[in-house]
């Protein structure tokens, strides 16, 4: 750890948090965003961007980085010969250049940010301190800068020669449409966003024995303590049962560590709106008595991806100057098998007061979030409630591995969410909102609803989201003052065996209009003025 320079704050941040909960921080790469291209040549360098932008890059702009090893003639020849999605070595083991695809449709981001994690992982030369120079249009700096952070995971337990190399990496930008330095305020936002992404990814990457319900409670407490004027509250174990949180309690009561409702609250002076972000935090999902198989259970450490994203996003939002009331509501439990575990046919009463017949203990995320959104509406009096979860396998079938699924009672928020996804690189796509067609899938003879659908061929991803929303609203057709956005990100939360830190960049962009940051407020889509879904039908 001594190899990380004090300027590279991520290491100190993670070290502080994990020392607080008696977990050893992993060896990692320190990242620092800089406003202009460094004047000193690094050990290694990767130049990265779309082909059209790379071809505008003059040698004079990068001479300080590579001029000690590469001539202007060689640079110009290589750049001129690069095609789309191609790479080249400018100097063996030290300097590489790579183009990322500029092909995009109306449902993918024109920044190509979704391709950067893989490009950096594969193309950045190994060893030594380095510089990544991102060549992009000025409006894509946030998306591309955020994407770079995903390439540097922080959790690692390898030993010997396989251990991660400690190194520092500067991330700089060259923007053909505006070559002036990146303002320091924007650099600070990039830094906060990168920390949020890496914190979320670290939580998701940690196995259950390194990130329990106890651990995330203390981690969230430490995050709150490090932010100005943020309140922290938690309800755990039997307190949840006594106060009516039947979803969280029922899912987590059999585990070794107690389930928890964790709330971090930021209430700045002058706020006129209240926003609640609710995250699913299943620290491990065995499926309960509806148990997963030996091939489907591995990887279920990632079932806390929603809560991880909300915690990281909340931290960055407060650091960047969120102007409205903001609450992070983490619904935390471990879905275990044991004598006290919920079994199919049990009936639980959730915090909404509605009863749920359990017909699938592996449909547990919607139960904990049902309590979370009900708490956000009843106790926090939220105007806008967003829940985020690794909720369903159906999400991957519905919107694929790169796009989260967004379901909302408000058409304007749907459009804003799609726009925020394209801007941030955390892409989302809308799914069908038709409770009159789908909520009957939960019909029960003995309770208000079951927790799993009767048919898996009737918009299953939408149904799962509707279950959560049903605990926020009295019914689907009574006008409500609450805008609700549900995000299922079961597949974008990871690529292969590594977490992506998906979520914080999306949240910061979607709610950019509530931020003091000039960068985020400019990038953020228009916040719908009609916050409520006052119309009985979902229309424009």
N, C-alpha and C positions, 0 to 999 in steps of 0.2 A: 504493500500500500504506500510505502514511502516514495515510490516512483511517480505518484500522481502529484503534479504541481498544484499548489494551493489555488491557482486561478481556475482550475477545473473542478467546479463546485459540486458536480454530481457525486463524486466519491465521498466528499465530506458529508453531503446530505444523506446519502444512503447509510454511511457509517454511523451517523448520529441516530437515525431512526432504528436501525437494527441493533445497535448497542442498547438502546432503550428497552428492547424486548429480548435481550440476551441471545440474539442470533448473530453469528459472525457474518459480516458483509462479504460478498464475493469479490474476487479480484476482477478488475474491469478496466475498460477504456474510458478515460476522461474526455468529454467533448466540450469545446468552447466555441460559441458563435462569435464571429468578428465582423465588424462593419465594413472593412476593406481588406483587400488582398494583402497578406503578410509580406513584409519586406525582406525576410530572411528565409533562405531555402531550407525546407524540412528534409528529414530523412526519406520520407516517402510522400508521394502526391498522386491523387486521382483527380482528373478533370472529367466532369460528367455533365451531360445535357442532351437535349434534342439536337439532331443533326443540323437543322437550320440555324440554331443559336450557336452551336460550336463553331460553325464556319464563319461567324462574325467575330470570333475571338482573336484579337491581334496578339502577336507574340510579345509585344511590348507590355501587355497587361499581365502576362504570366512569367516574364523574364526573371523577376525576383524569386520565383518558385523553382523554375527549372533551367534557367540560363546557365547554371554552373555545369549542367550535364547534357543539355540539348541545344542545338543551334537553331536559329530562326528558320534556316532552310529546311532542316529535317522536320521541324514543327509544322511548317506550312505544307510540306509534301504529305505528311501523315494526315493532317486535318482535311486537306483537299481530297484525299482518297477514302476517307471514312464514309461508309454507307449508313443506312438506318439500322439501328440495333447492332452495331459493330463495336469492337474494341481493338486497341493496339497498345503495344508496349513502346514507350518512347525511350526508356532507359531500363534495362533489365533489373528487376527486383526493387526498383525505386520509383519509377514514374509511369503511369498508365493513363490512357484516355479512353473514354467509352461514350457511345451515343445510346440513348434510350429511345424506344419507338415513339414516333410522333403521331401514330395512328390512333384515332379515338372516335367513338360514336357519341351520340347524344347522351348515353348513359354512363360514360366514363369521363374521367377528368382530363381536360386538355393539357394539364401540367405534366401528365405521365408520372405523377408522384407515386402511384401504386406500383411502379416498376423499380423504384430507386432502392428499396431495401435489398432486393436480390442483387442489383448491380453493384452496390457498395460492398456487400458481403463477398461477392466473387472477384471484383476487380481491384479493390484497394490493396496495394502491395503490403505484405506482412512485415511486422517488426518496425521498431523505431517510431519516433513522433512524426505525425503526418499532417497533411493539409488535404481536405476535400474541397475542390473548387466547383461549385454548382453554377452552371451557366444556364440562365433561364430569364424569362420576362419578369419584370419587377412584381407583377401581380401574382406570380407563382412562388415567390420567395418563402411564404409561410408554409405552403403545402410541401414544397421540396425540402425545406429545412427540417420540417417535422419528420418527413420520411427518412431522412438520413439517420435520425436518432433510433429508428427501429432496427437498424443494422448492427447495433451494439448492445446486445443483451448483457445484463449485469449479474444474473445468477449462474454460478459455475462451481461444480464440486470436483472437477477433474484434478488429477495430481500429476506430478512429474512432467514429462515432456508434453503432455496433453493439456497442461494448465494454461489458462489464458495469459497472454502477454500483457503486462501493464504498459500502457502507452497513452500519450496525449494526442488528440486530434483537433485541429482548428477547422471550422466549417466557414468558408467564405463564399461570396457570390459575385458573379459578373453578370450584369443585366444589360443586354444590348440596347434596350429601349431607354435605359436611364443608368448611366455609368457612375453616378454620384454614390458616395458611401451610404450604406444602410444606416439609418438613424439609430442612435443608441437606444431609444425607447423601443424600437422594433427588435433590436438585438436582445433586449431584456425579455421581450415576449417570446422570442424563439428559444431562449435559454429556459424560461419557465415551462414552456410547452414540452421541450425535450425532456426535462426532468420528470414531468407528469407522465409522458409516454413511457419512459424507462422505469418509473416506479410502478405503473400499471403492469408492464410486462414482467417485472421482477416478481410481483405478487402472483401472477398467473403461472410463471415458470416454476415456482417453488412447490415441491411436493408437500403432501399433507403433514409429514413429520417435521417440515421446516416452515409451515404456515398454517397454524391451526386457528380455530375460532378465537382462542385466547390471544394469539399473536396478532391477528388483524385488529382486534379491539385495542391492544396497546399501541400498534402502529398508527391507527387512526387517532388515538389520544395524543401521540407524539406529533403527528402532522398538525393537529389543532393547536397544540402548545406552541408550535413554531410560527403560527400566523397571528397577526394582530387582531385582537378583539373577536376571536372566534370562540364560540361556546361549544362545549362537548358534553354529550349525554349518552348514556347507554342503559338499556334494560336487558337483564339476562335471566336465564334459567326460570325458576319458579315465578319470578316477578312477571315474566311474559305471560305465563299461564294465568296468574291471578288477575292481570289487567286486560285479558281478553285477546291476546295475540296468538290465537289458536293455530295459525298457519306456521309461523316461525317456530313456535314451541313444539307443535306436532311433528314437524320435519326433523328437528334437531335434538329432541329429548333423549334419544337413545345413545347419543355420542359421548365420548370421553370428556370432551370440552363442551361447555354449555352454549346453546345458541344465543344470539344477541341481536337487538335492534340498536344500531349506532347512529347517532345524529350529530353532525357538525353544522353549526349555524353561524352565518355571516349576516349581520343586520346593520348596515351602514346608515349614518344619518341621512335623512332626506329621501329614503327609499319609499316608493309608492306601490311597488308590486312585490309579490312573493313567489319565488320559483323554488320548486323542490325537485331534486334529482335523486331517484331511487334506484339502487343497484342490487342485483341478485348476487349474493355472496355465499354460494354453496362451496365450502372449502374442500369437500370431497363428496362425490356422488356415487355411491355404490348401487343406487337404484332402490335401496331399501329392500323390503320383502319382494317387490317386483324387481328382483336383482338383475343387474347387467351380467353379460357373459364375459368370459376370459379375454375375448378380443375387443369388446366394446367398453370395458371398464377402464383399461389403461388410457390415460389422458384426461380423466375426470377431475384431476387437480385444476383444470382450466375452467371449471364451472363457476368460479368466482370472478370471471372476466368482467361482468357488468359492474360489480362493486369496486373492483380494482380501477376501472376506467372512471367511475364517478369520484372516487377518492383522489386520484391524480388530477382529474379535471377540476374538481373543487379547489384543490390547492393552487393550481395555476390561475384559475379565474379570480380568486381572492388576491393573489400576488399581482395580477394585471389590473386590478381596480374595478371589481364588479360593483355596479352602482345600485343594484336592487338587493332585496333580501334574498339570500341563497342558502338552501339547506341541502346537505348531502345525507341521504337516508340509506344506510347500508343494512341489508336484511341478511343476516349471517347465520349459517347453520351447517352442520355436517350430516348428510343423509346416510345414516348407518343402520346396520341390522343388529338387533339385540332384544332382550326381554321387554324393554320399554318402548320399542319402536312402534310406530303407526303400522297398522296392517290394513289391507283392503277390506272394505265394508265399514271401517271406522267413520264416524261423523264428527267433524270439527267445526267449531264456530270461530270465524275469523273476526278481526278487529272491526270490520264493517257491520258485524251483527248477523251476517248471512251464514247459513250452514252449508257445509260441503261434505258430500259422501265421497270417501276415497275409493276410487276404483283402480288407481295406478299409483303406487308410492314413488314411481320414477317420474311422475309429473309433479315434482316438488317445488320447482322454481316459481311457478305461478302462485303457489300457496304462500311463500314467504313474501313475494312482491304484492300479493293481495293485501296482506297486512301493512306493507310499506306505503302503498298508495292511499289506503284508507287513513293511515296516520297522517300523511301529508295533507289530505283534504280536511280531516276533522280537527286535528290538533295544531297543525302548522298554518291552516287557512290559506293554502297555496292557491294562487291564481293559475299557475302553469305547473303541471306535473309531468315530468318525463321519467319513464322507467327504462332501464337498459339491462339486458340479460343475455347470457348464453342459454336461450330458452329451449329451442327445439332443433332436432335434426331436420325437421321440415324446412327450416330456414334455408339450409344449403340447397335443398331441392327447389325451393321457390325463387330465391334470388342469387344463388350461387355462392362461391367461396370468397368473392371479392367485395360483394355488396351486402351490407346489413339490410334487414327488412324494417320498414317503418309503417306503423299503423297509427292513425290518429282520427279523432272526432272532428277535426278542423281542417278543411281543405287548404286554407292558407298556410297553416303550419306544415302540412304535407309538402307543399311547394317549397317552403323555406328549408325544410330538412333536406330535400333533394339538392337544392342549391348549395347548402352548407357542405354536403358530402362531396360535391364536385369541386368546391373551392378548397376544402381542407385535405382532400385525398382519402378521407374516411368515407367511402361512398356508400350511399343507401338507395334503396328503391322501394316505392310504395307497394303495399299489399292491400288486398280487397278489404274495405271496411263496410260490412253489411251484417250487422248484428241480427237483423230480422231474418236472415237466411242461415246464420251460422250458430247463434248462441244456443239454439235448441239441441245442439250436439251434446250439451251438458245436462240434459233433462234427467232428473232423479225422482224416484217414487217416494223417497223418504226424507229428502233434504232439498234445500233451495237449488242445488246444482251438484253434479259430480265434478271431479277435477280432471277428467280426461274424456276425450271425445268418443262418441259411439262409432263414428266412421272416420277413418284416416284418409279418406279421399274427398273430403269436403272442406277445402281451404284450411288445413290443419294449423298452419302457421298463424293465420288470422284468428282462428278459434282460440289458440293459446293466449294470444294477446288480449282478446275480448274477455277471457276469464279474469285477467288482472284488472281490466277497466271496470268490470262489473262490481268490484269492491270499492271503486271510487265514486260511482254514480248510483243513484237510487234505482234508475232503470235507463234504458237506452233512448227513450223518446221524450223524457221530461227535460226541457231546456236547462242547461247547467252553466254556471258562471266559470267553470273550470275548463281550460284547454288541456288536453291529454295527448302525449306523444309516447308511443311504445316503440322501442328499438330492440330487435332481436339480432344479436351479432355473434351467434354461435360459431360460425365458420371463419369470419374475418379475424376473430380473436387470436388465431395462430396460423402460421405457415409451417408445414411439416411439424417438427417437434419443438418449435420455438414460438413464444408469444410475440405478438406484433405491437402490443401497446395501443390497440385500436380503441378509439373513443374520445380521449381528451381533446384532440385537435378538432374533432367534429363538434363537441360541446362548446368549445371556445368560439368556434366560428358561428354556430347556430345562434348563440346568445351574444354575439359580438356587439350587437346594438345596445346591450346593457353594460358594456365595458368602457372604462375611461381610456383604454389604449386606442390611439389613433389607428393603428394597424388593424386590430380586431373590429373596431367599429366600422371601418371602411370595408373590410372583407365580409362582415356579417350580412346576411340577407335582411330584408325589411322585417322587423318584428310585427306580426299581425296586430293591427289596432283593435280588431274585433277578437279579443282573447277568448271569448266564449264560443262554444258551438250552440248558438241560440236557435239555429234552425233544426227542425226534427230530422231533416234529411241531409246527407253529405253531398253538398253541391257547391258550385262556384259562386 
